[in-house]
Amino acid sequence: DPADVTSASHVDFSEMEVDINKIKQQLEDVERKATEVFMTSPTELLHPFKSNMDEFMGWAKKTIQDQFDFLADCQRRFSALLAYYCYNRTSGTTPGEFFGLWTELCADFRECWKVEQQTCAKRMYEEKRGSMKRLKKVGGAEVKKSSSTSTLKKWALSNRGAGKKRRSTDDVQKTKDDMDIERLVSVLTDPDST
């Protein structure tokens, strides 16, 4: 996605390192102030504050170290990416310089892809339309569009008995009787069928 490449082009490793160092310095200032509070406070008031601060400081130091590790890993991966694409302009190539080229390429590709998808859809539509025209000519039937299913229902009801002789109620009754007799015969001859 071009948005991901654009986001990658805005990464500045040196700025991130400065920000992490700034947070680390602020944490050290907080730790110094907490130590001063520990020294000047009475022992009975120290217990909940000291244990909470120790827990927080341990978590914060670990988190800052993780951020330094992530930054180093990202820098290493970016260097490997530059080596993979044989991008040797200078040793201080930034993600903005490298991904700036890819941003334009991805945006152009996305536009070309949209145009190609529309062209394919139009071609498929024309093929289907052509095959429908051929079917109309071969079958000689006229196909009309219907806005509702009521037209279809009317046609089905009107053509239900087309080509067949209408049966009288006597015929229907005879058919039901025949079905009952056949069912009875099948039960008597094969008792396992029930």
C-alpha positions as CSV (number, residue, x, y, z in Angstrom):
1,D,0.0,0.0,0.0
2,P,1.4,3.4,-0.9
3,A,0.4,4.8,2.5
4,D,2.8,2.3,4.3
5,V,5.7,3.3,2.1
6,T,4.9,7.0,2.7
7,S,4.9,6.3,6.4
8,A,8.2,4.5,6.1
9,S,9.7,7.5,4.3
10,H,8.9,9.8,7.3
11,V,11.0,7.8,9.7
12,D,14.1,9.6,11.0
13,F,16.4,7.4,13.0
14,S,18.5,10.2,14.5
15,E,15.3,12.0,15.6
16,M,14.0,8.8,17.2
17,E,17.3,8.3,19.0
18,V,17.2,11.9,20.4
19,D,13.6,11.3,21.6
20,I,14.5,8.1,23.4
21,N,17.6,9.7,25.0
22,K,15.4,12.6,26.1
23,I,12.9,10.2,27.8
24,K,15.8,8.3,29.4
25,Q,17.2,11.5,30.8
26,Q,13.8,12.5,32.2
27,L,13.5,9.0,33.8
28,E,16.9,9.5,35.4
29,D,15.7,12.9,36.8
30,V,12.6,11.2,38.2
31,E,14.8,8.5,39.7
32,R,17.0,11.1,41.4
33,K,14.0,12.9,42.9
34,A,12.5,9.7,44.1
35,T,15.8,8.8,45.8
36,E,15.7,12.2,47.5
37,V,12.2,11.5,48.7
38,F,13.3,8.1,50.0
39,M,16.1,9.7,52.0
40,T,14.0,12.5,53.6
41,S,10.8,10.6,54.3
42,P,10.1,8.7,57.5
43,T,10.3,4.9,57.3
44,E,6.7,4.3,58.1
45,L,5.5,6.4,55.1
46,L,8.0,4.9,52.7
47,H,6.6,1.5,52.2
48,P,3.8,1.9,49.5
49,F,5.5,4.7,47.7
50,K,9.0,3.1,47.5
51,S,7.7,-0.3,46.3
52,N,5.5,1.3,43.7
53,M,8.3,3.6,42.5
54,D,10.8,0.7,42.4
55,E,8.3,-1.3,40.3
56,F,7.6,1.6,37.9
57,M,11.3,2.4,37.5
58,G,12.2,-1.2,36.7
59,W,9.4,-1.3,34.1
60,A,10.4,2.1,32.6
61,K,14.0,1.2,32.3
62,K,13.2,-2.1,30.6
63,T,10.8,-0.3,28.2
64,I,13.4,2.3,27.3
65,Q,16.0,-0.4,26.7
66,D,13.5,-2.2,24.5
67,Q,13.0,1.0,22.4
68,F,16.8,1.3,22.0
69,D,16.9,-2.4,20.8
70,F,14.0,-1.9,18.4
71,L,15.7,1.2,17.0
72,A,19.0,-0.6,16.5
73,D,17.1,-3.5,14.9
74,C,15.3,-1.1,12.5
75,Q,18.6,0.5,11.5
76,R,20.2,-2.9,10.9
77,R,17.2,-4.0,8.8
78,F,17.2,-0.7,6.8
79,S,20.9,-1.2,6.1
80,A,20.2,-4.8,4.9
81,L,17.4,-3.4,2.7
82,L,19.7,-0.9,1.1
83,A,22.3,-3.6,0.5
84,Y,19.7,-5.9,-1.0
85,Y,18.6,-3.3,-3.6
86,C,22.3,-2.3,-4.2
87,Y,21.5,1.3,-3.2
88,N,25.0,2.8,-2.6
89,R,24.5,6.5,-3.0
90,T,26.0,7.5,0.3
91,S,26.5,5.9,3.7
92,G,24.1,8.3,5.3
93,T,21.1,7.4,3.2
94,T,17.9,8.2,5.1
95,P,14.6,6.3,4.8
96,G,13.1,9.5,3.3
97,E,15.5,9.4,0.4
98,F,15.1,5.7,-0.3
99,F,11.4,5.3,0.2
100,G,10.7,8.6,-1.6
101,L,11.4,6.8,-4.9
102,W,9.2,3.8,-3.9
103,T,6.3,6.1,-2.8
104,E,6.1,7.5,-6.4
105,L,6.4,4.0,-7.9
106,C,3.6,2.6,-5.6
107,A,1.3,5.5,-6.3
108,D,1.8,5.1,-10.1
109,F,1.3,1.3,-9.9
110,R,-1.9,1.7,-7.8
111,E,-3.4,4.1,-10.5
112,C,-2.4,1.7,-13.3
113,W,-3.9,-1.2,-11.4
114,K,-7.2,0.6,-11.0
115,V,-7.3,1.5,-14.7
116,E,-6.5,-2.2,-15.6
117,Q,-9.2,-3.5,-13.3
118,Q,-11.7,-1.2,-14.9
119,T,-10.6,-2.3,-18.4
120,C,-10.9,-5.9,-17.4
121,A,-14.4,-5.4,-16.0
122,K,-15.5,-3.6,-19.1
123,R,-14.1,-6.3,-21.3
124,M,-15.9,-9.0,-19.3
125,Y,-19.1,-7.0,-19.5
126,E,-18.8,-6.7,-23.3
127,E,-18.1,-10.5,-23.6
128,K,-21.2,-11.3,-21.5
129,R,-23.3,-8.9,-23.5
130,G,-22.1,-10.4,-26.8
131,S,-22.9,-13.9,-25.6
132,M,-26.4,-12.8,-24.6
133,K,-26.9,-11.3,-28.0
134,R,-25.8,-14.6,-29.7
135,L,-28.2,-16.5,-27.4
136,K,-31.1,-14.2,-28.4
137,K,-30.3,-14.8,-32.1
138,V,-29.9,-18.5,-31.8
139,G,-33.0,-19.2,-29.7
140,G,-35.1,-16.6,-31.4
141,A,-36.6,-15.7,-28.0
142,E,-36.9,-12.2,-26.9
143,V,-35.5,-11.5,-23.4
144,K,-37.2,-8.6,-21.5
145,K,-36.0,-7.1,-18.3
146,S,-38.5,-7.2,-15.5
147,S,-38.5,-4.8,-12.6
148,S,-40.2,-7.3,-10.2
149,T,-40.8,-10.9,-9.7
150,S,-44.5,-10.5,-10.2
151,T,-44.2,-10.7,-14.0
152,L,-42.4,-14.0,-13.6
153,K,-45.1,-15.3,-11.2
154,K,-47.8,-14.3,-13.7
155,W,-46.0,-16.1,-16.5
156,A,-45.6,-19.2,-14.4
157,L,-49.2,-19.3,-13.3
158,S,-50.5,-18.7,-16.9
159,N,-48.2,-21.4,-18.4
160,R,-48.6,-24.0,-15.7
161,G,-50.9,-26.1,-17.7
162,A,-49.7,-25.1,-21.2
163,G,-49.4,-28.1,-23.5
164,K,-51.3,-30.4,-21.0
165,K,-54.9,-31.3,-20.9
166,R,-56.5,-29.9,-17.7
167,R,-57.3,-32.6,-15.3
168,S,-60.7,-32.9,-13.7
169,T,-61.2,-33.3,-10.0
170,D,-62.1,-36.9,-10.7
171,D,-58.7,-37.4,-12.3
172,V,-57.0,-35.9,-9.2
173,Q,-59.0,-38.1,-6.9
174,K,-58.1,-41.2,-9.0
175,T,-54.4,-40.2,-8.9
176,K,-54.5,-39.9,-5.0
177,D,-56.3,-43.3,-4.8
178,D,-53.7,-44.9,-7.1
179,M,-50.9,-43.4,-4.9
180,D,-52.5,-44.8,-1.7
181,I,-52.9,-48.3,-3.3
182,E,-49.3,-48.3,-4.5
183,R,-48.1,-47.3,-1.0
184,L,-50.2,-50.1,0.6
185,V,-48.9,-52.7,-1.9
186,S,-45.3,-51.6,-1.2
187,V,-45.8,-51.9,2.5
188,L,-47.4,-55.3,2.2
189,T,-44.7,-56.7,-0.1
190,D,-41.7,-55.1,1.8
191,P,-42.4,-54.5,5.5
192,D,-38.9,-52.9,5.9
193,S,-39.8,-50.0,3.7
194,T,-41.6,-48.1,6.5
